[in-house]
Amino acid sequence: MFIRHPSAPSIDPRIVEALSQVCTSTLGHLRDYGFPRGLTPNVRPLKFVGTAVTVRLPHLDSTAVHVAVDDLRPGDVLVVEQSGDEQRSCFGGLVSFTAKTRGAVGAVIDGQINDIEEMSGYGFPAYSRGISALTTRIAGIEGAINVPVSVGGVVVKPGDVVFADSDGIAIIDPAEALDLAAVLKRKEDAEIPAREKIAAGARISDFSGAAKHYL
């Protein structure tokens, strides 16, 4: 059975601007959920913030990816669940070229990728479980576009904010993204005077509060 829903509205450009100035690891200091696990980037450094366009595949059939990638918009991030198949690649050279041409800013694949040299030549960032020559097929069995998917243990809904950099990926509800970005910016700004003090001889354990546990 094939399912195809329209893409969710693109996220507010202010969210992109705000999150582009902060780090995923700063969010990792504040919460434990929303971080897809087991995925690595095809290149570092990288950074992208965009709107989730989701795809769910039935293992070896990547028909839905080819349909979805044609409809990507500027600022979109393709997010693909492969129904637990971590061995096959559904995302290679021509698919990445199409995504970049449409204006997508990145991809998150809960499976493998291929044509890595070609993809790197396009400068297209993608998180995945690794690289494999074993690929999916256009089998026409089934697939779903713009439905909730599970990627790296995290549920991603169409229209979610995909916040990625060299450290990892965070999935954020658009409704909280601006407020959250402001919290992250304040936290990172607070480290600037701390670095100056540490350079002058202060102790990081005093700054973080760790020292009080060893009094």
Secondary structure as UniProt FT lines:
FT   STRAND          2..4
FT   HELIX           13..19
FT   TURN            20..21
FT   HELIX           24..28
FT   TURN            29..30
FT   STRAND          40..41
FT   STRAND          47..56
FT   TURN            59..60
FT   HELIX           63..70
FT   TURN            74..75
FT   STRAND          76..81
FT   TURN            83..84
FT   STRAND          89..91
FT   HELIX           93..102
FT   STRAND          106..110
FT   STRAND          112..113
FT   HELIX           116..122
FT   STRAND          126..128
FT   STRAND          130..131
FT   STRAND          143..145
FT   STRAND          149..151
FT   TURN            152..153
FT   STRAND          154..156
FT   TURN            158..159
FT   STRAND          161..165
FT   TURN            166..167
FT   STRAND          168..172
FT   HELIX           174..199
FT   TURN            200..201
FT   HELIX           204..208
FT   HELIX           210..214
//
